[in-house]
Amino acid sequence: MYSILALLTTVINIYTWIVIGSVIFSWLISFGIINQHSQAVRMIGDFLHRATEPVLGPIRRILPNLGALDFSPVVLILLLVFLQNLIAEYGPRLMM
């Protein structure tokens, strides 16, 4: 059972880094640092979008529209950290 909890924590940690990578990638594109016309860049962007948009989309619908500012990744990361802490706190108790 500890292995399952460790796996869940690791998956949450990896997904947190994917969300951070998506945010950094969107900044790099919006500031014109990387070329959006490259096929490799498009593939990476498509992967990051497909991996994060199903979770970020509902959060964006709940949050108020702040124009160019998008706080949905921050909310998602806070929720992921909260979930990790719940697993760390209550996971060992569930095994008794």
Backbone bond lengths (Angstrom), bond angles and torsions (degrees), N, CA, C in turn:
res aa  C-N    CA-C-N  psi(-1)  N-CA   C-N-CA  omega(-1)  CA-C   N-CA-C  phi
1 M - - - 1.442 - - 1.523 111.01 -
2 Y 1.322 117.13 -34.21 1.459 119.68 177.58 1.519 110.72 -63.82
3 S 1.318 116.48 -31.48 1.463 120.69 178.92 1.520 110.44 -65.19
4 I 1.307 117.74 -39.55 1.464 120.91 178.86 1.516 110.66 -65.92
5 L 1.317 116.85 -41.87 1.464 120.27 178.53 1.520 110.93 -65.85
6 A 1.331 116.88 -39.94 1.467 120.27 177.06 1.518 110.59 -64.80
7 L 1.328 117.43 -39.45 1.462 121.17 177.87 1.523 110.99 -64.49
8 L 1.329 117.60 -43.97 1.465 121.15 177.79 1.527 111.44 -60.67
9 T 1.305 116.41 -43.67 1.451 120.59 178.76 1.531 111.06 -63.19
10 T 1.315 117.02 -40.59 1.459 121.04 179.10 1.527 111.13 -66.36
11 V 1.326 117.40 -41.69 1.470 121.05 178.69 1.525 110.23 -64.13
12 I 1.311 117.43 -41.36 1.467 120.83 177.60 1.525 110.18 -63.55
13 N 1.318 116.84 -40.97 1.458 121.04 178.87 1.528 111.25 -63.96
14 I 1.323 117.70 -43.49 1.468 121.42 178.34 1.523 110.29 -63.80
15 Y 1.329 117.49 -42.80 1.458 120.24 -180.00 1.530 111.26 -65.52
16 T 1.319 117.28 -34.80 1.466 120.49 175.20 1.521 110.16 -60.04
17 W 1.327 117.35 -43.32 1.463 120.71 178.82 1.527 111.44 -68.09
18 I 1.323 118.27 -32.57 1.460 120.71 175.85 1.529 109.95 -65.60
19 V 1.322 117.66 -40.77 1.468 121.10 177.30 1.529 110.25 -63.73
20 I 1.317 117.45 -44.31 1.471 120.97 177.77 1.524 110.22 -62.16
21 G 1.328 117.11 -42.52 1.462 120.74 177.58 1.512 111.92 -62.41
22 S 1.319 117.28 -37.91 1.457 121.11 178.02 1.526 111.68 -63.91
23 V 1.318 115.96 -40.84 1.468 120.36 178.84 1.531 110.21 -65.36
24 I 1.317 116.93 -47.11 1.464 120.48 179.97 1.525 110.15 -63.41
25 F 1.324 117.26 -41.09 1.463 121.45 178.88 1.523 110.89 -61.39
26 S 1.327 117.40 -42.55 1.466 119.77 179.43 1.531 111.47 -66.32
27 W 1.334 117.03 -34.72 1.463 119.75 175.48 1.518 111.04 -65.82
28 L 1.324 116.82 -43.31 1.462 120.45 -179.53 1.522 111.24 -62.74
29 I 1.308 117.66 -37.41 1.461 120.36 177.58 1.529 110.79 -71.15
30 S 1.323 117.24 -44.69 1.471 119.77 -176.56 1.523 112.32 -67.48
31 F 1.328 118.97 -28.69 1.456 121.31 177.76 1.522 112.44 -90.35
32 G 1.330 116.80 0.66 1.456 120.79 176.68 1.512 114.81 73.77
33 I 1.305 117.63 23.71 1.463 121.13 -178.22 1.522 110.64 -79.59
34 I 1.335 116.99 -37.73 1.460 119.62 176.71 1.520 109.06 -113.50
35 N 1.320 115.03 150.30 1.454 122.08 -176.70 1.526 109.72 -82.06
36 Q 1.294 115.91 118.86 1.456 121.72 -176.72 1.530 111.68 -74.75
37 H 1.320 118.36 -13.12 1.461 122.04 -176.59 1.527 112.91 -87.34
38 S 1.312 117.59 -9.11 1.457 121.02 177.47 1.533 109.66 -72.12
39 Q 1.327 116.48 140.25 1.463 119.86 -178.16 1.528 111.25 -66.73
40 A 1.322 117.78 -37.49 1.464 120.40 179.28 1.528 110.62 -64.06
41 V 1.319 116.10 -41.63 1.465 120.17 179.01 1.522 109.95 -65.52
42 R 1.319 117.40 -40.85 1.463 120.32 177.96 1.520 111.26 -63.26
43 M 1.325 117.12 -40.15 1.469 120.42 179.65 1.521 111.44 -65.06
44 I 1.327 116.36 -43.45 1.466 119.96 178.05 1.523 110.29 -63.84
45 G 1.326 116.39 -45.00 1.462 120.46 179.10 1.518 112.38 -62.49
46 D 1.328 116.31 -39.36 1.461 120.45 178.57 1.524 110.80 -65.07
47 F 1.340 116.79 -43.10 1.458 120.13 177.49 1.526 111.31 -60.71
48 L 1.339 116.47 -48.56 1.466 120.11 -178.53 1.524 111.01 -62.93
49 H 1.328 116.62 -39.38 1.468 120.12 179.11 1.528 110.79 -65.23
50 R 1.337 116.69 -45.90 1.465 120.00 -179.33 1.528 112.07 -67.29
51 A 1.319 117.07 -29.95 1.463 120.23 -178.48 1.525 112.51 -78.82
52 T 1.331 117.23 -30.05 1.464 119.29 -173.55 1.522 114.29 -107.40
53 E 1.315 118.24 -28.34 1.467 120.26 -173.87 1.528 114.66 -62.68
54 P 1.348 120.20 -36.98 1.479 117.66 177.94 1.529 113.98 -60.28
55 V 1.313 117.37 -25.52 1.467 120.06 179.44 1.526 110.65 -95.63
56 L 1.340 117.11 -37.53 1.462 120.21 -177.87 1.530 112.48 -74.49
57 G 1.323 118.00 -30.13 1.463 121.37 -178.23 1.519 113.39 -58.02
58 P 1.344 118.92 -52.13 1.472 118.70 178.06 1.530 113.46 -63.33
59 I 1.331 116.89 -32.89 1.470 119.44 177.42 1.526 109.81 -66.74
60 R 1.337 117.28 -39.96 1.472 120.84 178.04 1.523 111.71 -62.80
61 R 1.329 116.81 -35.79 1.469 119.69 179.40 1.523 111.85 -68.67
62 I 1.330 116.80 -28.91 1.468 120.48 -179.52 1.526 111.03 -80.53
63 L 1.336 116.91 -40.27 1.461 120.72 -177.29 1.529 111.05 -72.13
64 P 1.332 117.01 150.24 1.469 119.09 176.53 1.533 110.34 -69.16
65 N 1.334 115.77 152.34 1.450 121.19 179.50 1.529 109.49 -75.89
66 L 1.315 116.50 118.67 1.460 121.48 -179.16 1.527 111.36 -111.23
67 G 1.314 116.38 24.44 1.462 120.25 179.02 1.512 110.84 77.01
68 A 1.318 115.63 -122.67 1.461 120.89 -176.32 1.531 112.89 -78.25
69 L 1.319 117.88 -13.60 1.464 120.91 -179.22 1.525 110.34 -85.44
70 D 1.314 115.99 128.94 1.467 121.12 179.47 1.526 108.27 -121.94
71 F 1.316 115.55 108.11 1.456 120.75 -178.48 1.529 112.83 -94.83
72 S 1.319 117.95 3.16 1.460 120.06 -177.79 1.531 113.02 -62.23
73 P 1.356 121.33 -37.40 1.470 118.12 175.67 1.528 112.95 -63.92
74 V 1.319 117.00 -34.56 1.467 120.07 178.48 1.525 109.83 -65.43
75 V 1.332 116.36 -44.35 1.464 120.72 178.72 1.523 110.23 -62.50
76 L 1.344 116.56 -43.20 1.462 120.05 179.68 1.526 111.46 -63.37
77 I 1.314 117.57 -43.01 1.470 120.27 179.66 1.527 109.99 -64.28
78 L 1.321 117.66 -40.37 1.466 120.09 177.09 1.528 111.06 -62.87
79 L 1.323 117.17 -40.04 1.466 120.41 177.11 1.531 111.48 -65.92
80 L 1.321 117.21 -38.87 1.464 120.41 178.42 1.530 111.49 -66.36
81 V 1.323 116.91 -40.29 1.466 120.42 177.26 1.528 110.00 -65.45
82 F 1.333 116.17 -40.65 1.465 120.20 177.12 1.529 110.98 -61.47
83 L 1.336 116.71 -42.76 1.460 120.88 178.19 1.526 111.47 -63.93
84 Q 1.323 117.14 -40.48 1.470 120.26 176.65 1.521 111.00 -61.85
85 N 1.321 116.02 -42.46 1.465 119.50 179.33 1.528 111.58 -65.82
86 L 1.339 117.01 -37.37 1.460 119.70 176.05 1.523 111.24 -63.02
87 I 1.320 116.62 -42.26 1.460 120.18 178.65 1.521 110.22 -63.78
88 A 1.327 116.97 -41.87 1.465 120.26 -179.51 1.524 111.39 -67.31
89 E 1.332 116.71 -35.17 1.466 119.74 -176.53 1.524 113.03 -82.14
90 Y 1.328 116.68 -45.89 1.453 120.13 -173.23 1.523 113.96 -99.93
91 G 1.320 118.09 -13.13 1.451 121.32 179.94 1.517 113.03 -59.09
92 P 1.321 119.28 -51.05 1.475 118.96 178.78 1.530 113.29 -63.33
93 R 1.339 117.21 -29.93 1.467 119.82 179.75 1.525 111.01 -71.23
94 L 1.345 116.75 -29.80 1.451 120.22 -179.70 1.519 112.14 -71.34
95 M 1.329 116.22 -19.21 1.448 120.12 -176.32 1.524 112.93 -86.01
96 M 1.301 117.28 -7.81 1.463 119.66 -179.15 1.486 111.38 -78.32
